[in-house]
Amino acid sequence: MIARVWHGVTLAEKADQYLDYLKATGVKEISATEGNQGVQVLRQIKREHAEFLFISFWESWDAIRRFAGDDVNTAVYYPEDKEFLLALEPQVAHYEVGVQLIAPANASSTQTQG
């Protein structure tokens, strides 16, 4: 499995609106692409900025090409991204997934947050 990782930064005041936009664009399109194995969107708000990590999981390079085109390292952007993002990072990173552990839905959690 291959993880495709994109990074973006918005103003903190636009973080919720941008997350909704990501769900309606990238998450929706990637989820509908043959060969996609899942998506995670991580967000961290630091003072006036919100950082996003968009991680999509793929069964193969061919599957990634179905979404991203032939240049798999080029970031994919949507029309309104420029209204939210402070910069349009041109490249994404790819990683081979070495371990993926997903807890069963019925597993009880004993972890606490600090």
N, C-alpha and C positions, 0 to 999 in steps of 0.2 A: 504494500500500500504506500502511496505517496501523499504527503501533506504539502499543500500549497499555502504559503503564508504571505499575507499582505498586511501592511501597516499604514494607518492614517491618523491624522490629528485634526480635531475640530475645536472650536471654542466650547467650553464647558456648558454654556447656556444653550447650545444647539445639540448637546449629546443625545437627549431623548428623541428629538426630531430626526437626527441622523440615523440612530438605531432603527427607527421605524422605516426610514428610507432604505436602509440596507436590507431589511427583511423583505420589502416590497420589490427590490431589484435583484441584487446579487444572490441573496439566500434563495429567493424564488427560482431564479434562472438556474443556478447551480444544482439545486435539489431536483430539478426536472431534467438535468443532463444525464444521459446514459453513462454509466460507469462511476457516477458520484457515490461515495460511501458515507457522506455526512458532512455537516458544517458546524463549526463553533465560532461564535463572535464573542470576543472578550473585550471588556471596556474597563479603563482605569481613569478616574478623574483626578487630576493633579492641579490644584488651584484653578487657574482660568482655562486650562486645556483638558480635553478628553482624548485619550489615546485609544485606538481600536486595533485589535489583532483579529483578522478574519482568516480562519483556518478551514480549508476545505480538504476533504480526504477523497482520494481517487484510486481506482483499481489499476490504472495504467497511464502511460504517457499519451496513448491514443485517446483515452477518456478526457484528459486535460485539454488536448487539442480540440476536442469537440466543443469545449467551452471557450477556451482562450485563443484559438487559432494556431497557426503554425509556429509562431514565436511564443513559446510557452512561458518565457521569462518576463514578458511584457505584461504590466498590470492592465486589468480591464476596468474601465470607468464608465459610468452612466451619466446622462445629460446634466443632472443637478448636482453631481459630486462637487463641481467647482464652486457651488454656492455654499457648501459646508466645509470642505477641506481647506486647511491652511496651505497645503502643498500637495501636488499630485505626484507621488513617488512613482517613477517610471518602471521599476522592476519589482518582482515578487521573488520569494525564495522557495525552494523545494527541498523537502527532507524525506528520506526513507523512514517509514514508521517502524521502529524496532520493537516497541511494546505498545499495545493498546489494551487497557483493562477498563472494562465498564462494569460497574456494580449492578447486580440484578435489581430489578425494580422493587422486589419485595424484601431486599436486604435491610436489616435495621441498622441505623447509624449510631455509633457511640462517640463520634467525634464532636467536639465542641469548638465553637469559635472564640477566639481570644480577643 
